[in-house]
Amino acid sequence: MHDSFNHIHIKMKKIFSSPTILGLALIAVTALSNVHAESLEDKLRNVAGEVAGELEGEGTNEEKLKDLGSKLEGIAKDLTEDVKKEAKAVGKSASNSKMSGPEVNLSKLTEEVLAYQDGADEMEGYAVYAKDSKAKLPVVLIVHQWMGLSDYEKTRAQQLAQMGYLAVCVDIYGKGVRPADQQEAGTLATKYKTDRALYRRRLLAGLSKALSHPKADGSKVVAIGYCFGGTGVIELARTGAEVKGVVSFHGGLDSPSPDDGANIGCKVLACHGADDPYVPADELAAFEKEMRDHKVDWQLIKYGGAVHSFTQPMVGSDNSKGAAYNKKADTRSWKDMNQFFNEALK
């Protein structure tokens, strides 16, 4: 951080002709010390122009400097908001780059926005596949976590596309419906978790859209989901959907209707953080009983030291918060998923 700020200071000395202007401009960028200098250069030139215009031909008395300081404080706030937006975008990219799986080369992929409907409600999913693919492709359906369809799921889809799949991210919440914060996410997720019929309908609408894609090999379909989506893929299996397998990553495994386990005709893999505080022991036991009672071909893999959201770098790495990224568990579960795919799709 300090090296970055020093670099900014050096650039500013070159940009600003006067020590007085330089001092005033420093006021405007003090709050921006975490930002790469290159992204600020044009903005700094604009600040310099405004300050130079104010000072040109006039005395720089204390009152004048105070007035300029107030103006620069306003400019600093505007710059800070711009930089926050840039940092957020960069942060997402940087966070996603930490996760397991192959590096993504978008130049080799075809991306598509998928518009579809559940009754009168509009959905907006995402599909991606290799540009050089000739034949139909096995399908991986991806169900998002509680914040809705995001860059995280799209990055996972891109990784899978590079591995030879048609990856399709479904949209459970609906077009343009994206939680602004965790409180909104909790409200939306609860809406579907307490109305499993609605949740299943949205899942099946997404599956239907994926199967209608011209690149889809409908005989080779699997589904994966994260957190809220991890619950979703188990629900998809409980509908009796014709998929070969489902993988739940740190998902809730509860079922209001355990008898629906009789409908499951596919393989099931649940990748679970052994220390996940959001999935109590009795829920795990009930899931295992449901799988056994209905003779499902199932696996439950627990990753030691992992809590909730262990595949998601954007949640941070503090286990005490109950949700944290765990590189080892992420890497191991990705390998377990691939082995599961090889078995389910053979």
N, C-alpha and C positions, 0 to 999 in steps of 0.2 A: 504494500500500500504506500509506504513512504517513498520508495523508489519511483512509483508512478507519479506521486505528487511533485517530487523533485523534477521529474521530466516535464511536467506541466509548467513549472516555474521557469525552467530554462527556455521553453518555447515562448512563454509570455514575455520574457525579456527581449526576445527577438521581435515579437509582434508589436509591443508597445514602445513608443519612442521616448516617452517621458517617465521619469521615476514617479512623478505624482500620479500619472494615469495608471502606471503599473500598480501602485499601491491601492488605488481605488478598485481596479479590476480584481485584485486579489480578494477583496471583500466579496465580490460576486461569485468566486469559485471555491471559497473555503469549504463549502458543503459538498464539493464534488471530488474530494481527494481520493475516492475509491475508483474513479473512472479513468480509463485509458486516455492519455493525452491526445492521441490522434483523433478521437471522436469529438473532442472539444475545440479543435483548432478553429474551425469555421465559426463556431459560436463565439469564441473569444474575439475574433476579428470584428464581429458585429458589436460586441460590448465596447471594444476599443473605439470603433467609429462613433458610437453614441457619446462616450466620454469625451473624445477629442472634439466633437462638435459643440459640446457644452462649454469646454474650456477655451476654445479658440477665441482669441481677441479679448478675453475677459480676465479679471484678477481672480486668483484662487484664494480668496479669503476664507475664514473659518465657516461663515454662514453658507458660502457657496459650496464648500466641501461637504458640509452636513447635508445639504440638499441633494448633492450628487450621491452621497452615501445611501440616502433613502431610496433613490431611483435604482441604484445598483443592487440594493437588497431585493427589490422587486424583480430585477433581472435574474438574480441568483435563484429566486424561488422558481421562476419559469424554467431556468436551465435545469434545476434539480428535478422537476417533474419530467422533463424530457429524458434526462439521464436515468431516472427510475424506470421508465418504460424500456429504454435500451438495455438496462441491466437485467430487467426481468426476462427479456427475450434471450439475452446471452446466458443468463443463469439457467433457464430451461434447457438450452442446448448443452451447456456444460454439465448439468446434472444428468441428462440422458446419456451423455457420452461415457459416464462412469459405469453404467449398468452392463450386465453380462450380455453376451451375444456378439455377432459380427458387426464391424463398423459398416455404416450405411453409405452407399454411393448412389445418390439419387439420380445421377445421370444415366444409370442403367435400369431405372425403374419407371414404370408408368403409374401415375397416381390419378385417381378418379374420385369425385364427390358423388355419393350415391343418394339420390332423392327417392324416397319411398313413403308409404303411408301405413298407418294402423287405423283403419276406419277413416275418420275425418281428420285425424292428427297427422301432421307432416313430420317426417323424420329425415335426418341428414347424416348418413354414414360415410364411410371412407373405404376405398379399395385400392390395393397396390399389388403389382406383379412385375416380373422381369420383362423388359422390353423385347428380349430375344426369345421369349417362350413361343413355341409353335403349337404344341399340343395343349389339350385341356390340363388343368392343374388341380392337385389336391387342395382342398379349402381349409383354412383356419379361420374360424369365426372368433372375434375378440370382443369381450364384453368389458366395458369401462368400469373404473372405480367410481366412488360416490361423487366426485367432482364433475362427472360427465365426460364425454368423449374429448380427449385432450391430446396434446403433442406426445404425451407419454405413450398412449396406446398406438398412435400413428407411428412412432419410432419402433415399437415392438413389431408392428405390422410390416414396416420396411425391412427390418431384420429378417423376418420370416419370408418375405418376398424374395430376398436375395438367396434364400436357402431353397427356393423352388416352389413355394406355395403361392396361391392366390389368397392374400390376407384381407379379410373384410372386418372392419370395425363397425359394430352396430350402434345405434343411437337409441337408448332407452327413454331418455327424458323428452326428446322431441326437438325439432329444429329451433335453434336459438335459445333453448333453455339450458343455461349453464349456471351453476351456483356461483355467487360472488364470494362466498366464504364458507367455512365449515358448518356454520349454523344453518345456512340455506341448504348445504349438501345433506346435512342430517335430516332436514325436513323432507327433502325430495326422496332420499334413499328409504326413509321410513314409509313414505307413501306406497312404494312398490313392495317393500318387505312385508308390509301388513296387508297387502292385497296381491297375493301370489297369482291369482287368476290374471290380473292386469299385467303383472311382471312377465308371466309366461306368454301372454299374447304379444307383448312387445318383442320378446326374444324370438318367437316364432315368425313374426313379421320380418325381423332382421335376417333370420335364417332363410326365409323364402326369397328375400332379395338377393342374398348371396348365391343361392342355387340358380337364380335366373341369369347370373352373369355368364356371358359367352365363354369365358375362360374356365368356368367351374366344372370340375369333375364331380358330379353329384354322388358318385359311389365312394368317394374318399373325402369325408368331412369330419373334422374334429373342432372342438371349441375350447377356448381358454378364457379365463376371467380373473380380474384382480379385485380383491376386497369385496365390495358390493357386487362386482361382476363375477367374483368367485362363487358367491351365493347363486348368482344367475345361471352359471353353466350347470350347476347341480340341478337347479329347477328345470332347465332345458332338458336334462336327462330324464327327470321325473315326468315330463310330458310324454315320453315315449318317442321323442323325435329321432328320426333315422340318421343318427351320427355314429361314428365309430368310437369316439371317446371324448371325454371332457376332462379338463385340468383346471382345478381351482387353486389359485395362489392366494394364500392368507385370506380365504373367504370365510364368511359365516356359514356353518354347516347345518344349522337348525332346519327343521321342517315342521310346519303346522299340521301336515298330513303325511305322517311316516308311511302310511299304507300305499302312498303313491310311488314308493320305492319299487313296487311290483311292476311299474311301467318301464323301469330302466332296462334297456337292452344293449347298452354300450359299456365299454370299460370306463372306470372312474379313477382319477388320480387326484388326491387332495394333498397339496404341498403346504405344510402348516408350521408356523413358528412355535417351537416348543414352549416358549415363554410368553405367548400372545395373551394379554390380559382380557382381550375382547371376545375370546372364544373359551368359555368356561369348560371345566372337565366334564360336567354332565351333558353339555352339548356335543362334545366329542364322543362320549359314550353312546348317546342316542343315535348319532350318525353311524357309528360302527354297528350298532344293533340293527338299524334299518338296512344297512348293506348286507349283513349276515342273514337277516330274516328273509330277504328276497333274493339271496344267492347271486348278488351282483359280483362281477369281476372287478374288484376294487383294491386300491392301495391308499394308505395314509402314511405319508413320510413326514417325520418331525425333524426340524433342524435346530440343533442345540444352540442356545444363546440368541436365537432370533425371536423378535416380537412381531407385532402387526406391521404390515406394509414393507416387509423385508426386501422386496424387489424394487422399491421405488426410491431412488436417490433424492428426490425433491423433498422428502419428509425429514431429512437430516439423519443424524446417527446417534441420537441420545435415547438409549433404551428406556430411560426412566420416564419418558413421555408416553410409553406404551406402543408407539409406532415409530420405527426407525429402520433405515437401510442397513442391510448386512451383506457385505460383499460375498462372503463365503456361501451364505444361504442362497443368495441370488444366483451365483455361479452353479452351485450344486443343483438347484431346482431347475435351472435352464437345461442342464444336462439330463436330468431326470425326465423332463418334458420331452426332449428329443428322443430318448430311449423309448418312452411311452408311445410317441408318434410312430416310431419304426415298427413297433409291435401292433399297434391299432390299425395301421394303414397297409400292412403287408398283404 
